[in-house]
Amino acid sequence: MFWNNKLTTPNSSSNDDPYTGGSNNLSTDVTQAAPTGWHRTFESLTYRNYQFLWAGNLLINTADWLQILTVGWLMLRMTGGNALLTGTVVGIRSLPILLLGPWAGVLADRVNRRYLIACTQIGLAASAIVFAILVASTDFSSGYTSDSTLKTWHLFAYVIITGILHTLMRPVRQALIPNVVPKSVLRNAMALNATTRTGTRLLGPALGGVLIELLGGFSWNFFIEAGSYSCVIVLMFLMRTPYQTKSTAREESIWNNMKEGLVYIWKNRVILHLIVMTIIPNFVFQPLVFIMPIFVTDALGRSEGMGGLLLSVMGVGGVISTLVIASVGFQLGTGRTVILSLVVGTTSILLMAQIPWIPFTIAMFLIMGFAQTQFRVGNSTLVQSLVPDELRGRVTSVYQFDNGFTPVAVLITSAMVEWIDVITTMTIISSISLCFSISLLLFAKLVKQLE
């Protein structure tokens, strides 16, 4: 039976291998000791198929950050500084997760995961090219008018389309990691995979901000985005999945597939607790990224370049965090580190709201990037290590389901900014989240036991 309440971790001595769902039918290197020390930092990148996956995720995330930054500033320019629309147009991309997220997980367990990613990249590249042409046909030099080719509904349509495609792809990208490396390097692989997200905060926003300011337009950012997606298609066809177990999901109906995944999560309380904990980052960290243009202009009195710099600094913190994890792991224990990172991350936002001074803000973004990555890598590593491969797509999709609430969080945050101000909004939200994080630190014993 998949559903049991054993507290099993990646380093557990249990005979039932949580990595394969109880049947250790992989190669012998699956049971080797996990690499440790700074000299083993890039161990997982010695696996050829992981190299393809890592490079693909790097390109996808670069395009993702490029889009987040550019769409936000584009809406800000078109609406004359409307905070509500600026935050909503970026956050609404996560809305399809609420409708399609769990079903995307079912799909990830029923079809070839590599081909599924390749198909979504074709759709993303095509939509980016079409939107880039629309943007290029609009003249922003003389100011945006209602007669311009590009309309605000075009932005909403574009982000919803890309949101649907990202929803279909999201659980597959995570589920593929244990399929291309042995269990002994899973934690290292998860950490290095996180650099493709945190590291692209350096490349994507910085590149996007520079192109906007130097070229005085937005279209080039979307053409680059399309090119990135196109390269991923090639990488997916080159990659293989030697550590993937045979799925039996197609032997059952999609409804039974869905039920099986939900029952597994409900009866495994550790997994359930880890999933619930992800609510905090999506109600605190993510909205901050989406209201970045407002914070930069209103609180700091700066422009696009500073917004790109702050996101890049957050990326530096994330990269440092992932390298530390890949090298020495979680010295305080994975579960305890996950909770502590929430406390540190929410505290940095609270302090940043109280002291809107550029040097201090840069320092807080660095700390926030470090803490956020500690949480995401630690939390996702625990989930992927505990879940059997035949259920990996379904569990991962539910684990990422909280991202679907990001539009709600962004809408609330943007409305508060519009009605009150950005500083007060950040103070209120971070204070509430800090109280919840501290309560987890005090009472979430089951999670704190995870190593």
N, C-alpha and C positions, 0 to 999 in steps of 0.2 A: 504493500500500500504506500502511496506517495505521502499521505497525510499522517505525520507522527509529530509528537511534541518534543522529540529529543533536541537538546541544545547542542547542535553540531556546528563546529567552526572549521575553517580551512585547515587548522592545525590539529583537528580532533583525531583521536586514535580509534574512533569507531570503525567497525568492520563494514558498515554500510557507507559506501562512498557517496556523499551528497553531490559530488561533481557529476556523477553519471547516473544518479538515481538508484544506486544499490548494486549496479553491475559494472565492475571495473574491467571493461573489455577493451581498454585502450592500450597503447604501448607502455612499456615498463617505465619510461621516463615520467609518466604521470605521477608516480609515487615518490619521486626523488625529493630530497629536501629543498625547500624554497631558497633561492639565492639571497644572500645577505651581504652587506658591506657596500661601500662606495664603488669598489671595482666591479660590482655586478649590477650597476645602475641600469644599464641598457641591455640586460640579458635577453629580454623578450624580443628585442629587435634583431637577434641573431636568427630568428625563425622567418623564413622567406615569406610565407603567407601572411604573417603578422605585419611584415613590412608593407605589403600591399594594402592591408586593412588600415594600418596606421596612416599611410600616405593619403588614402581615400578620405579618412575622417578629417585629416588636416585640411584638405581642399574643401570639403563640405562645410567645415566650421569657419574657414576663412570667408567663404561666400556668405555664410549665415551672419557673421558679425558685420560684414560689409553691408548686407541688406538692412540689418537692424539700425545701424548708424545712419545710412543714407535715407531710408524711408522716413525716419524721425525728423531729420533736418529738412527733407523735402516737404513734408506736411507742414512743418513750422513756417517755411518760406511761403507756401501756398495760402496758408490761413492767416498770415500776419501775426503768428505767435499764440495760437489757440492751444492751451495746455491740454484740454480734454481730448481734442481730436489727435493731437500729437502722440499722447500716451496710448490712446485707444488703437490707432492704426498699426502700431507695432505689437501691442499686446494681443490684438484680436487674432493674430496668426495662430495662437495656441488654442483657440476655441474649438477647432475640429477634433482635438483630443478627447473632449467630453463626449462626442458622438461616435467617433471611430476608433479611439484609442484601444479599448479591449479587443475589438474585432481585428485590429491590426496585429495584435499579439497572436490571435488564433491563426491568422494568415501566415505569420512568421513560423509557426510550428507545422504548417501544412504544405508549404511550397519551398522551392529552392531559395534560400535566403540571399545568395549572391545575385541571382537574377532579379529578385524583388527590388534590391537596391538599385541595380542597373536601370530597371524600368522607371523608377521614381526619378532618377537623374535625367533621363530623357525628357520627362515632363517638366522638371525644374529648369533645365537649360532652355527649352523652347519658350516657356513663359517669361524667363528673364530677358531673352532676346526681344520678344514682342514688346515687353514693357520698356526696355531700353530705347527702342525706336520711338515709342510714344513720348518718352522724356526728352529725347534728342530733338524732337519736332517742336518742342515748346521753348520759346525764347524767354529766359529769366533775366536777361540783362536790363530790360526796360521795365521789369516788374511783372508779377503774375496778375492776370486779369481773368474775368469769367469767360472771355472769348478765347482763351488759350486752348490748345489741343488737349492737353492733359487736364483731367478733372479729378476732384478728390475721390470720386467713386472708383476711378481707375486704380488708385492706391489700395483702397479697401478690397477690390476684386483680386488684385495681384497678391496681397498678403494672405487672403483666404485660400486661394489656389495653392500657393506655396505651403500654407499651413496644412492642407489636406495631404499633400505629397510628403511633407516631413513627418506627419503623423503615421503614415504607412511605413516609413523608413525607420523611425526612431527606435522601436524595440528591436529591430533586426540588427542595427549597428551595435547595440550592446550585447545581444545574444551571440553574435559572431565571434566575440573575443575569446570565450572559452573553446570555440570550435577550431581555432587556429594555433593555439599554444597548449602545452601540457599543463596539468594542474599545478606543477611545481613552480611555475612562473606566472600564475594567474594574477597574484597581487601586483607584481611588477608590471604586467601587461595592462592591468586596469589603471595603474598610476601613469604610465607613459601614454596611454590613450587619453587620459585627462589633459595631457599637455597639448593635444590637438585642439582642445577647447580653450584652455587658459592661454596657451601660447598664441593662438590666433587673435586674442584680444590685443596682442601687440601688433600683429600684422594687419588684420582686418580694419579696425577703427582708425589706426594711424594712416594706413593707405587711403582709406575712404576720406578722412578729413583733409589730407594733403591734396588729393585729386579735386575735391570740391573747391578748396581755396585757390589752388594754382590754376585749374582749368576753368573755374567759374561755372561749372555745371555738374549735373548728377549722372548723366547717362553712362559715362565710362565705367562707373562702379558696377552697373548692372551688366554691361558687356563682360567685364572681368568675372563677375559671378557666373555667367553662363559658361564661360570657358573653363572654370573650375569644375563645374558639374560634368562637363563633357569628358574631362580627363578621368573622372571617377569611373565612368562607364568602362573604360579600357582596363582599369585596375581590377574591377570586379570579375572580369572575364579571365584575367591572369591568375587570380587567387583560387586556392583550394581549401577545403575544410577537413583535414585529416582527423580531427578530434571530435567530430560531430557524431552522435549516436543516431541510429535509425529511429525516425519518428513513426509512431503508430497513430498519430492524430487523424490521418485521412481515413482510417478505418471506422471512425465515428463521425456523427454529424457535427456541424459547427456549433450547434446548441449544446451538445454533450461536451465538446471541447471547452466551451466557455464555462460550463458548470464545473468541470473537473479542475480548471485553473482557479476558480473562485473558492471552491471547497478546500483546495490545497492551502491557499493563503489563509483562509479563516481558521483552519485547524492547526496551522503552524504560527503560533502567537509571536514568535520572534520575527518572522517575516512580516507579519501584520504590523508590529510595532515599528519596524524599520520603515515601512511604507508610510505610516501615519506621520512620522517625523519629518518627512520631506515637505510637509505643508509650510513649515516656517520659511525656508529659503524662497519659496515661490510667492509668499506674501510679503517678503521683506526685500531680499536681494534683487529679484527680478524686476519688480516695479521701479526700484531705484535706477536700474539701467535704462528703463523706458522713459523715465522722467528726467533723464540726464540733461537734455537740452534746456529744460526749465531751470534746473539747479544751477547749471553753468551760467546762464544768462542773468537770472534773478538774484541768486545768492553770491556768485563770484564775479559777476559783471564781465564775463568773457564770452568767446564765440566758439565756432565749430572745432577749431584747433585744440582748445583746452579740453573739450569734450572727448575728443579722440585720445588726448594724452592721458586723461584720467582712466579711461577704459584700458589703455595700454599698461598703465601702472598696475591696475588690477590684474592684468595678465601676467606681469612680472611676479607678483605675489603668488599667483597660481602656479606658474612654472617652478618657482622655488619650492613650493609646497609639494608638487608632484615629484621633483627630484629627490627631496627628502624622503618621501614615502617609498619611492623606487629603490632607494639606497639602504635605508635603515628601518623601514616599516613604521609601525605605530608603536612608539616606545611606551606609551601610557596604556596600551591596549586599544584595539580598534574601536570597540563600543564606547569606551570612555572618551576617546579622542573625538568621536563623532558628536557627542553631546557637548563637550567643551568648545568645539569649533563653532557651534551655534551661539553659545554665550559670547565668545570673542567677536564673532561677526556682527551680531546685533549691537553689541557695545560700541563697536567702531562707528556704526551708522549714527547711533545716538550722540556720540561725541562730535562727529563731523557736523551734525546739525547745530550743535551749540557753538562751534568755533568755525564759521565759514571763512577760513583763512587759507589761501591756496597752498602754502607749504604743508600745513597741518592736514588739509584735505587729501593731498597726495599721499601722505603717510598713512592715513586711514584707509584709503583705497588699496594700498599695498597690503595692509593687515587684513582687510576684508577679503581680498583675493586669495590670500593664504588660507584663511579660515574657511571660506566657502569651498575651496578645493579639498581641504582636509575632510570636510563633511561629505562631499559628493563621492570622492574616491573611496573613503572608508565605508560609507553606507552601501554603495553599489557593489563593492567587493564582497561584503558580507552576503548580500542578496544573491549575487551570481555564484558564490561558493556553496551556498546552501541549497540551491534549486537544481533539480534534475534536468538534464538537457531537453528531454521531451516536453517539458513544461516551461522551458526557459522563455520563449517568446511571450506566452500568456502572462506569466508572472511579471516579466519586465514591462509589459504594456500597462499593467495595473500599477506597478511601481512608478511609472512615469505619468500615470493618469493625473497626478496632482498638477502637472504642467497645464492641464486644461483649465484650471482655475486661475491661471495667470491673467487672462483677460478681465476676470472679475476683480482681481486684486489691482490691476492697472487702472481699471475704470474707477474703482473706489479711490485709489491714490490720486489719479488725475483730477477727479471731481473735488477732492479735498484741497488739492493745490489751487484749483481754479476758484474755489469758494473761500479758502483761508489764505495760506501761502505755503511755499515749499518747505521752509524750515520747520514750521509747526507740524506739518503733515509728517515729515520724517521723524520728528520727536515723538509724536503719538504712536505711530506704528512700531518704531523700534523699541519703545518702552514696553508696550504690550508683549511683543515677541521676546524681549529679554526676560520678562517675568515667567513666561511659559518655558523658556530654555532653562532657567534656573530650577524650575520645578522638575524638569526632566532629569537634571543633574542630581537632584536629591532623591527622586522616587523611582526612576526607570532602572531598577536593579537588573532586570532580565537583559537589557541591552548592554549595560555596563559590564556584564560578565563576559561578553564576546571578545575573544582575542583575535 
